[in-house]
């Protein structure tokens, strides 16, 4: 799947992902007032802010300068083809509604992938970073390196998923879609899961949720409706922290379903949330 990459090449991709995520995150958090909704997407509640567009343009411009042969798949813009076998998967603001409401739970996600990110099971993230600018926290990894949390103050911590093995003692994260009929089905699943776990959290950023599972701040996580840009960087951080990912019917994690956490919890949680 994709080009063969040395450890040095992977580390270089990771450093670039880190630098880009932090630069875009600082642009986002230092925004001037008045940069509100620019457009809507799947529904009138699925918004794109002006800063989503500015953040993604910054990322695209930097990549065009640094890695002109790489492809780009971003949430807010057209795909850019490449010849290197590397595709950068970008989420300029993951948690846009939180950002719009000034709720400090949003992130910039930058991932370098091989394979076709639009086809489940046909791609792999090889380096990635998720920057949470409100907390000054950068989650990052490259394939085979382990996962790390780096703070703006310079502290670095190796990440490891929770050691919890009982679903009934687990704090579980999730999220909801924008369309009313989708949320209705997701609400039915929550009603089934809630009595079986310690509690449920819905913070509004899939990238942060995945990284928080990697850090043991959540025991497990599930959600349907994720796109590659929601998933790419956070999934690598999670697996490099010792976690597992699963999709519907045991397939790779994908839009239909992503379940994440320690393998023991994924095995218990998946049957509760994996519905047709």
C-alpha positions in Angstrom: 0.0 0.0 0.0 1.8 3.1 -1.2 5.5 3.9 -1.2 8.0 2.3 1.1 9.1 4.9 3.7 12.1 4.8 5.9 12.1 5.7 9.6 13.8 9.0 8.7 11.1 9.8 6.0 8.3 9.0 8.5 9.9 11.3 11.1 10.2 14.1 8.5 6.5 13.8 7.6 5.6 13.8 11.3 7.6 17.0 12.0 5.8 18.7 9.1 2.4 17.6 10.3 3.2 18.9 13.8 4.4 22.3 12.4 1.4 22.7 10.1 -1.1 21.8 12.8 0.3 24.2 15.3 0.6 27.0 12.7 -3.0 26.6 11.6 -4.2 26.2 15.2 -2.6 29.5 16.2 -4.2 31.2 13.3 -7.6 29.8 14.3 -7.4 30.8 18.0 -6.0 34.2 17.3 -8.9 35.1 15.0 -10.3 38.6 14.7 -14.0 39.0 15.6 -16.7 38.6 13.0 -15.4 35.5 11.1 -18.6 33.6 11.3 -20.5 31.2 9.0 -19.4 31.3 5.3 -21.6 28.4 4.1 -23.5 25.3 5.1 -22.9 21.7 3.8 -25.1 18.7 4.5 -27.7 20.7 6.5 -28.4 24.2 7.8 -26.6 23.1 11.1 -23.5 21.8 9.3 -21.5 25.0 8.9 -18.3 26.2 7.4 -16.8 29.3 9.0 -14.5 31.8 7.2 -11.7 30.6 9.5 -12.2 27.0 8.3 -11.5 28.3 4.9 -8.5 30.4 5.9 -7.0 27.6 8.0 -7.3 25.1 5.2 -5.8 27.6 2.7 -2.8 28.1 5.0 -2.3 24.3 5.1 -2.6 23.9 1.4 -0.2 26.8 0.7 2.4 25.4 3.0 2.1 21.9 1.5 2.3 23.2 -2.0 5.6 24.8 -1.1 7.1 22.0 1.0 5.7 18.9 -0.7 4.6 19.8 -4.2 4.4 16.2 -5.4 2.0 15.1 -2.7 -1.8 14.9 -3.0 -4.2 16.7 -0.7 -7.6 15.8 0.6 -9.2 18.6 2.7 -12.6 19.0 4.2 -13.3 22.4 2.7 -11.6 22.4 -0.7 -11.1 20.3 -3.9 -8.8 17.4 -3.9 -5.3 18.0 -5.3 -3.7 15.1 -7.2 -0.1 14.0 -6.6 2.6 11.7 -7.9 4.5 10.8 -4.7 2.0 8.2 -3.2 1.5 10.5 -0.2 -1.9 12.2 0.5 -2.3 14.8 3.1 -5.7 14.6 4.8 -6.6 17.9 6.4 -9.3 19.1 8.8 -8.7 22.8 9.3 -11.1 23.0 12.3 -12.5 19.8 13.7 -15.3 20.9 16.0 -16.5 23.9 13.9 -19.7 24.3 15.8 -17.8 24.5 19.1 -15.5 27.1 17.4 -18.5 29.1 16.2 -20.0 29.2 19.7 -16.6 29.9 21.4 -16.6 26.5 23.1 -12.8 25.7 23.5 -13.1 22.1 22.2 -11.8 22.2 18.6 -8.6 21.1 16.8 -6.6 21.2 13.6 -5.9 17.7 12.2 -3.1 17.0 9.7 -2.2 13.5 8.5 0.1 12.0 5.8 -1.4 8.9 4.4 -0.7 6.2 1.8 -3.3 4.6 -0.3 -6.7 6.0 -1.2 -8.3 7.8 1.8 -11.7 7.7 0.2 -11.9 3.9 0.2 -12.2 2.1 3.6 -9.4 -0.3 4.1 -7.4 1.0 1.2 -5.3 3.5 3.1 -3.1 4.0 6.1 -2.0 7.0 8.0 1.8 7.0 8.4 2.3 10.4 10.2 -0.1 12.8 11.8 -0.7 15.5 14.4 -3.8 17.0 16.2 -3.4 20.4 17.8 -5.8 21.5 20.4 -5.0 25.3 20.5 -7.2 26.2 23.5 -5.2 23.9 25.7 -1.9 24.2 23.9 -1.7 20.4 23.4 -0.2 18.7 20.4 -0.9 15.0 19.9 1.4 13.4 17.3 2.8 10.1 16.0 4.4 8.4 13.0 4.1 4.7 12.2 6.0 2.5 14.6 7.1 5.4 16.8 4.6 5.4 19.7 2.3 8.4 20.3 3.1 11.5 22.2 1.5 14.6 23.8 3.6 17.8 23.5 2.5 21.0 25.3 3.2 24.6 24.3 5.4 24.8 27.4 7.6 22.1 26.0 6.6 19.1 28.1 6.4 15.8 26.3 4.5 12.7 27.5 4.3 9.2 25.9 0.7 8.2 25.5 -1.0 4.9 26.4 -4.7 3.9 26.3 -6.6 3.1 29.4 -6.0 -0.1 31.2 -9.7 -0.5 31.9 -11.1 -3.9 30.7 -14.8 -3.7 32.0 -17.2 -1.8 29.8 -19.4 -1.1 32.9 -16.6 1.0 34.4 -15.7 2.8 31.1 -16.2 6.5 30.2 -17.2 6.4 26.6 -17.1 9.3 24.0 -19.4 9.7 21.0 -20.7 12.2 18.6 -23.8 12.9 16.5 -24.5 13.9 12.9 -26.1 17.0 11.5 -29.2 15.5 9.8 -32.2 15.0 12.1 -32.9 11.4 11.0 -29.3 10.5 11.6 -29.3 12.0 15.1 -32.5 10.1 15.8 -30.9 6.7 15.1 -27.8 7.7 17.0 -29.9 8.7 20.0 -31.5 5.2 20.0 -28.0 3.7 20.1 -27.0 6.0 23.0 -30.1 4.8 24.9 -28.9 1.3 24.5 -25.2 2.0 25.4 -25.7 4.4 28.4 -27.0 1.7 30.9 -24.0 -0.5 30.0 -21.2 2.0 30.7 -19.9 4.4 33.4 -21.1 7.4 31.4 -21.1 9.0 28.0 -19.3 12.2 26.9 -20.1 14.2 23.7 -17.4 16.9 23.3 -17.9 17.8 19.6 -14.5 16.9 18.0 -13.7 13.4 16.8 -10.0 14.1 16.4 -9.8 15.2 20.1 -11.9 12.3 21.2 -9.6 9.8 19.5 -6.5 11.5 21.0 -8.2 11.5 24.5 -8.7 7.8 24.2 -5.0 7.5 23.3 -4.2 9.5 26.5 -6.6 7.5 28.7 -8.9 10.5 29.3 -11.7 8.5 27.7 -11.7 4.7 28.0 -13.4 4.2 24.6 -15.2 6.0 21.8 -17.6 5.2 19.0 -19.2 7.3 16.3 -20.9 6.9 12.9 -20.6 9.5 10.1 -16.8 10.2 10.4 -15.0 11.3 7.2 -11.3 10.6 6.5 -10.3 14.0 7.7 -12.0 13.5 11.0 -10.3 10.2 11.5 -6.9 10.1 9.9 -4.5 11.7 12.4 -6.4 10.8 15.6 -6.6 7.1 14.5 -2.8 6.9 14.1 -2.3 8.5 17.5 -4.7 6.0 19.0 -3.2 2.9 17.5 0.4 4.0 18.3 -0.8 4.5 21.9 -1.8 0.8 22.0 -5.4 1.1 21.0 -7.6 -0.7 18.5 -9.9 0.5 15.8 -12.9 -1.3 14.3 -15.6 -0.6 11.8 -18.9 -2.3 11.0 -18.8 -6.1 11.0 -15.2 -6.1 11.9 -14.2 -4.1 8.8 -11.7 -1.2 9.0 -12.9 2.0 10.7 -14.9 4.1 8.3 -17.8 6.5 7.8 -20.4 3.8 8.7 -18.9 3.2 12.1 -15.7 3.7 14.1 -15.1 2.1 17.5 -11.9 2.9 19.3 -10.2 2.0 22.6 -8.3 -0.8 24.2 -9.0 -4.1 22.4 -10.9 -5.5 25.3 -13.3 -2.6 25.4 -13.7 -2.4 21.6 -14.7 -6.1 21.6 -17.4 -5.3 24.2 -18.6 -2.0 22.8 -18.8 -2.9 19.1 -21.8 -5.3 19.4 -23.8 -2.6 21.2 -23.3 0.1 18.5 -22.8 -2.0 15.3 -26.3 -1.9 13.9 -27.5 -2.0 10.3 
